[in-house]
Amino acid sequence: MTQNPLLRGVRVLDLSRLLPGPFCTLYLAQLGAEVIKIEDPKGGDGARGMSPDLFSLVNRGKQSVTMDLKQAEDVAIFKKMVATADVVIESFRPGVMDRLGVGYDVLKAINPKLVYAALTGYGQTGPYRDRPGHDMNYRGYSGELDQTAGFEGAPAVGNLQVADLAGGALTCAIGILAALYGARDSGVGSFVDVGMMDGTLALQVLSLNSLRVFGQMPPKGRDMLSGGLPNYAVYECADGKHLAVGSLEMKFFHEVLTRVDRDDLKKLPAVPGKHGEPLRAELVALFKSRPRDEWEALLANEDTCVSAILSPAEVLKNEQVLARGMIVDDNGKPAFNLPIFFDNASAVNGKTPKLGADNDAVLGPLRG
């Protein structure tokens, strides 16, 4: 059996840059697709110069060719490539590909089965469609960033690009795979329009639930799963490190209290708001009495839903991460494996392509 037959034979032409689009096509490459990264001859994807390690993390296993789609010769070659491609993905502002003469209407006439994915900040329609933006902007407009604050605190931009990666890249990957499945049966491709603001908005199930139930949001950091429940919250330990107490169900929380010899706290309400503050105060004092790893040793292997909050460096050495094979070698540096496991296939984790490394192999036969 080949290493990964799942997307074998799927050819992706990737015109995207920086983080969201390349992260989307990284998943496709790891699932076995042939991803041809099309880069500007003058420096290539901006991430190459901005952060070579970041570029490597999201572009492993792809081929690189250089083309200037402002040149008629390269446009003609690109159209030849589209004839044998399954997917085109781009992350330009709406209308750019049309101005270059390679918009969806032109390309689907060449290849009716083509799946064309446009991954943008705000989608192809609406008053914001032409605005520039980055992860922070899409998160801000979607309401997600407003909910990242602690109790009555200012919004905090964490080091996870929620809009770029989840709202954008992974949403786009789902759209591409669905459109590929449809094209296989119908013979007709699709235009996949993904706006990162839309994708991030759709992730906020709990926030929308609060609006549906209460008609307004609770104070920041006090929604049911954002710190409002004292039995579902983050607590500081004696060494300044933190513990995630995720004991949402009472059976888990009561097990925590039994393990720490505080059965007396079971009578206190585990609810949001002022009625839950007495229990929260007791828990704050309790967890500050020992270092994080002592709590981890006492509670994590029991039915408690309590875990240490690890730093990224600690995560790379975590026994569960290592047991699952989630860290792979990328030229002597750590990279993430595909976080999906199959019984008959394994992820493809190729090397990072040098700029234009595949020009001769890919473009040579198309040059007349």
N, C-alpha and C positions, 0 to 999 in steps of 0.2 A: 504494500500500500504506500502511496506517496505520502509525504509528510503531512500535507494538508489538502485534501481534495475539495473542501467545501465551496470555495469560490474559484476553484481552478478553471481557467479559460475566460474569466472575466477581466476585461481590459479597461483600465481607468486612466483617463487623461486628466491630470491634476494641475490646474492653473492657479490654485490657491496659494496663499502666502502666510507667513508668520505662524499663528498658533491654531485657530479653530479649524480651518480647512485641512491642513496637514495632519492634525490629530484625528480628524474623521477618516482620512485615507490611510492613516497608520493602522487603524482597526481593520480596514478592508485588506491591506497588505498582509497583516498578521493572519487573516482568515484565508489567505491564499490567492488573492487577486493580484494581477500584474498591474502595478501602479507606475505610470510614467509621469514623472514630475517635469513640467514644462516651465523653464525659468528664463528670466531676462539674461541675455548674454553679458550685460554689464553688471556683474556682481551677483546675479541670481536672487533667490529669495532673501529678503532683508534680514531674516533671522540668522543667515550664515555669518554676517558681520556683527550683528547685535549680540548674539550668544551662540557660538558654535556648538556648545554642549546641548543647549536647548534644541537647536536645529537637528542635532543627531538623535535626540530622544524622540522626536515626532516624525522623522523622515527615514528611519531605518527600513531596509528592505524594499526601497523604491529605486527606480531608475531615474537618471537626470539627463534631460536634453535641453539645449538652449535654443530659443526661438524669439524673434522679434515680430510680433503680430502687427506691427505698423508697417512691415515690409511685405509687399505683394508676394514675393517668392515664399516667404515663410507661411503666409496665410494659405497659399495653395498647398503646401506640404501638410499643414495642420488639417486641412479639409480631407486630404488623403488618409490621414491618421484616424479621423472621425469615422470614415467609412468602415473601419474594422474595429472600432471601439464599442464598448457597452455603456460607458459612463463618461461624461464630462462634468467636472466640478470646478466652479470658479467662485471667487469671493470679491469681485469688483463691485463698485456701486452700480445700481441699476442703469442699464443703457450703454455701459462701456463696451460690452461684447458686440452689441448691435453696431456701434460706431466703428468698430474694428472690422466689421463685415463677417463676423462669425457668431452672430446671435442664434438663439434657439430656432427661429424659423428657418434660417439658412441651413443649420446643421441637421435638423430633422428631415429636411428635403433630401439630404445626402444619405442619411441613415434613419429610417422611420422607427427603428427599435431603440434609438438612443435614449438613455436616461440623462437628462441635463439637470444638474443640481446647482442652484444659486444660493450660496450661503452668505447672507448679509446681516447687517445690524438690525434693520427694521423691516426687511422684506421688500417686495417689489411694488407694493401699493401703500397708500396712506401719506399723510403730510410729512412724516419723518423720513421717507424712503431715501432721500438724497443726502441726509445728514451723515457726517463722519462720526465715528464713535469707537469706543473700546469697551471691554468687559464692565468696567465701573459704570459707564453710562447706561448700558442695557439693563444692568442690575438696578440702577437707580430708578429708571423709568418703569421697570416691571414691579416695583415695590419690594423686591427681595432685599435690597441693601438696607432699607428702612428697618427690617426685622433682624438684622445681624447685631444689633446693639444689646449691651447688657441693660439691667434695670435702670431706666431713665438716662441711659448713656447715649453718646453720639454713635451713629453708624460706624462700624469697623470693617475695613476692607481686608478680609482674610486672604491667605495665600493659596486660595483655590479659586480658579477662574470659572465661577459657576455659569456665567452666560456663555463664555467662549467654549467651554468643554462640555457641559451638560446641556444647557439650553440650545447651544449651537451645534457643536461637532457630533455629539451622540444622537441628537434629534435628526440631524441631516443623514447620518448613517442609517437610521431606521427608515427614513424616507427613501433613500437610495435602494435599500434592500427590498422594500415593498414594491417600488417601481420596477426593479429588475424582475421580481416574481411576476408582476402583471405583464411585462413585456414578453416574458417567456411564453405565456399562454396566448396573449392577444396579438403579438407581433407589433404592438404599438408602444412606443416609449412614452415618457412623461417629462413635464417640466416640474421639478421639485423646488418649491419656493420656501426657504427656511429663513426666518428672521430670528436673530438671537434674543431680542426682546420678547417675542412671542414664546419661544421655547422656555425662557426663564420664568415668564408669567405662569405657564402651564405647570411648572414644578411646585407651585405654592398652594398645595392642597389644604394644608392646615390653616393658612392665613384666610383662604376663602371660606373654609368651614367656620372660622370664628366670625367672619362677617355675616355669614348666613344665620348663625345661631344668635349672635348678640347684636348685630347691626353695626358694630364698631370693633376695632381692635383693642385688646387689653393693653396695658402699659408695656412698653418695650421690655423684652426679657421676661415677660410674665404671661405669655400665652402658654397653653397647656404643655407643649413640648419644647418651649424655649426658656424654661426656667421657672415657670409658674408653679409647677408641682414640686414640693420639697423632696419627693421620692423619685424625681426625674430631673436631676440637676448636677452641676459641676461643683465639686468641693475642693478647697485647698487643704493640703496636708502639712504636716509639721516641717517638712523640708522645702516647702514652697512649690512642690509639684502638685499635680491635680489628679483627682479621681472622678470618673464618670459613673454616677449612680443612676442607672437606667432601670430601676426597679418599678416599672410602670404598674404591673399587676400586683395586687396586695399579697399574693402568695409569695412573690419574690421579695417584696419589701419586708414582710414579716420574717422571712428567712434571714435577711440582713440583720434585723434587730435581734433576732435570737443568737446569731453568730457573734455579735458584738456585745452580748449580755445587756441589752437594753430593751427587754420586753416591756418595760414600763412605758416606752414611747408609742406602743401600739394603740394606746387609747387616744392619742392626739390626732386631730384631723389631718389627713394628707391631701390637702386641697389647695387650689390657688387662692391668692388674696390674703387678707389680714387673718383669717381663721387658720391658715396654714403656717403663719409666721412663727408661732411657738415651736412647732416641730422643726422648722428650718433652722432656728437659732440653736436648738439642741444638736442638730446634725452638723452645723458649722463648727461648734465646739468639739464635738466628738471626732470628726475627721482631722482636725488640726492637732489631735493628740498623738498621732503616729505618722511616720514617713509613708509616702505613697506605696513603696514596695512591700511594706509590712501589711498594709490593707489588701494589696493585690494577692499576697500569699494566703491571707486569711479568707478572702471572699471570692476571688475570681473563679476558682474551681468548683464552687457550690452553685446552687440554684438561686442566684442573687441578681444577675444582670449588672454586676459591678466590674469595672475594668480600669486599669491605669490609662491615663492620657499620655501617650508616648510622643516624644519628639520625632521628627522625620529621621534623624540619625539612629534613634533607638529602633524605629520601625524596620530599618534595613537588617537588623540583627534579630528581629522577633521570631520566635520559634514557629509560630503559625505561618508567617510570611515565607519562611524558608521551607517549611514542610510542603507548602503549596507550589513551590517553585516560582514565586512571583517576581524574583529578582534574577535578571539575566545579565551576562557580561556584554558590554559594549565597548570594545577596545580598552579593556581594563577598568572601565567605570560602570557603575550600576545603572541598569535600565529596567523598566517594568515589562513583565511578560503580559500577554493577553489574559485578561481576568475572566476568561470563559474557557471551560474545559469540556472536551468531548471524549466519548469512549473510543472513537475511531479516527481521531485526527489531533494534531498538535499545532501550536502556533508557529508561524514562520517569523523568525527574528533575524532579518538580514543585516547587511552592513550599510552604513551611511554613504550615499553616493557623492563623489566629488562633482563639482559643477561641470555639466556637459560630458560626464564620463561615458554616457551611452549614445552620444551623437552619431558615431559611425554605425553602430549596430542598429539603431532605431531609424535614424533619418537617412542614412546612406542609400538604402534601397529605394527611397521615395524621391530622391533628387534626380531630376531628369536632365 
